[in-house]
Amino acid sequence: MACGGVGHASVWNGCPSSRTARTLEAMDRTSWQDFDQLRGAAIGALRGTVLELGAGSGANFEELAPGVRWIGLEPSVSARRELRRNATGHGHTEPPLAAGGENIPLEDGSVDAVFSTYVLCSVDDVDRVLREVRRVLKPGGTALFIDHVAAPPQTWRRRLQDLASPITRRVSGCRWNRDVTAAVEASGLETVRLDRRDVASGRLTLAVPCTIHEVVNP
Ligand SMILES: C[S@@+](CC[C@H](N)C(=O)[O-])C[C@H]1O[C@@H](n2cnc3c(N)ncnc32)[C@H](O)[C@@H]1O
């Protein structure tokens, strides 16, 4: 897409106006089913020792390639209990790490890949999480962040997100208006793919802006 290519300072930088941004938003409408397929394909391409941040109860096990050594990290006690059960059921025997992404209890350069799905909206300090990702990744290692993200500035969806975020943050820990792309680009990780979609379950339903960031540790 015209304004979302790799190497831009932000997905919407270079767009001359929010009107242009709205046009692009409409162009990139994708169903949740198709977006899930993109998620599965991206996760399935990871190899070696793979760290999953904020793994929840384990929604991504089906997507992992055979032979991957999975390390899960999940700060919630209740989710971690379920995660451990599901992990064992999928042949991953290492107990998930009880930690937040801001303090990953792993050695420097110890994993081949890191990924998360719908987690960067929930973390308290996204810059610190990305620094930790960079620290634990081997040089040349890949990280994949799949998220719902802030709509372009000055759009009605962004206004709605800005209004709702203080509430959703308190209720579920999730911010609707986080500019994940800006955080990733400031992290020093090198973007190799940025895929931005407006994901919706139907033509008339509200589209949720989502991104897939694939980055490497330089
Ligand atoms: C919306 S859920 C997504 C769960 C799972 N990744 C999925 O796609 O189903 C957000 C997850 O992030 C976790 N989380 C919250 N704060 C975190 C942090 N600082 N570091 C890592 N994970 C965190 C939550 O406990 C929760 O499991």
The ligand as an SDF file (V2000), in Angstrom:
LIG
                    3D

 27 29  0  0  0  0  0  0  0  0999 V2000
   -5.3710   -9.6160   24.4470 C   0  0  0  0  0  0  0  0  0  0  0  0
   -4.4270  -10.7750   25.3190 S   0  0  0  0  0  0  0  0  0  0  0  0
   -3.6800  -11.7100   23.9800 C   0  0  0  0  0  0  0  0  0  0  0  0
   -3.3530  -13.1090   24.3680 C   0  0  0  0  0  0  0  0  0  0  0  0
   -2.7810  -13.9810   23.2430 C   0  0  0  0  0  0  0  0  0  0  0  0
   -1.5330  -13.4380   22.7620 N   0  0  0  0  0  0  0  0  0  0  0  0
   -3.7630  -14.1350   22.1020 C   0  0  0  0  0  0  0  0  0  0  0  0
   -3.5080  -13.6430   20.9970 O   0  0  0  0  0  0  0  0  0  0  0  0
   -4.8070  -14.7610   22.3380 O   0  0  0  0  0  0  0  0  0  0  0  0
   -3.0750   -9.8330   25.9680 C   0  0  0  0  0  0  0  0  0  0  0  0
   -2.1010  -10.6750   26.7660 C   0  0  0  0  0  0  0  0  0  0  0  0
   -0.9770   -9.8550   27.1100 O   0  0  0  0  0  0  0  0  0  0  0  0
   -0.6040  -10.1730   28.4250 C   0  0  0  0  0  0  0  0  0  0  0  0
    0.1750   -9.0640   28.9950 N   0  0  0  0  0  0  0  0  0  0  0  0
   -0.2690   -7.9790   29.6810 C   0  0  0  0  0  0  0  0  0  0  0  0
    0.7650   -7.2060   30.0600 N   0  0  0  0  0  0  0  0  0  0  0  0
    1.8870   -7.8050   29.5900 C   0  0  0  0  0  0  0  0  0  0  0  0
    3.2700   -7.5000   29.6770 C   0  0  0  0  0  0  0  0  0  0  0  0
    3.7100   -6.3990   30.2970 N   0  0  0  0  0  0  0  0  0  0  0  0
    4.1480   -8.3490   29.0930 N   0  0  0  0  0  0  0  0  0  0  0  0
    3.7150   -9.4630   28.4510 C   0  0  0  0  0  0  0  0  0  0  0  0
    2.4150   -9.7950   28.3470 N   0  0  0  0  0  0  0  0  0  0  0  0
    1.5050   -8.9880   28.9030 C   0  0  0  0  0  0  0  0  0  0  0  0
   -1.9310  -10.4150   29.1270 C   0  0  0  0  0  0  0  0  0  0  0  0
   -1.7770  -11.1260   30.3440 O   0  0  0  0  0  0  0  0  0  0  0  0
   -2.6850  -11.1960   28.0620 C   0  0  0  0  0  0  0  0  0  0  0  0
   -2.4280  -12.5750   28.1470 O   0  0  0  0  0  0  0  0  0  0  0  0
  1  2  1  0
  2  3  1  0
  2 10  1  0
  3  4  1  0
  4  5  1  0
  5  6  1  0
  5  7  1  0
  7  8  2  0
  7  9  1  0
 10 11  1  0
 11 12  1  0
 11 26  1  0
 12 13  1  0
 13 14  1  0
 13 24  1  0
 14 15  1  0
 14 23  1  0
 15 16  2  0
 16 17  1  0
 17 18  1  0
 17 23  2  0
 18 19  1  0
 18 20  2  0
 20 21  1  0
 21 22  2  0
 22 23  1  0
 24 25  1  0
 24 26  1  0
 26 27  1  0
M  CHG  2   2   1   9  -1
M  END
$$$$
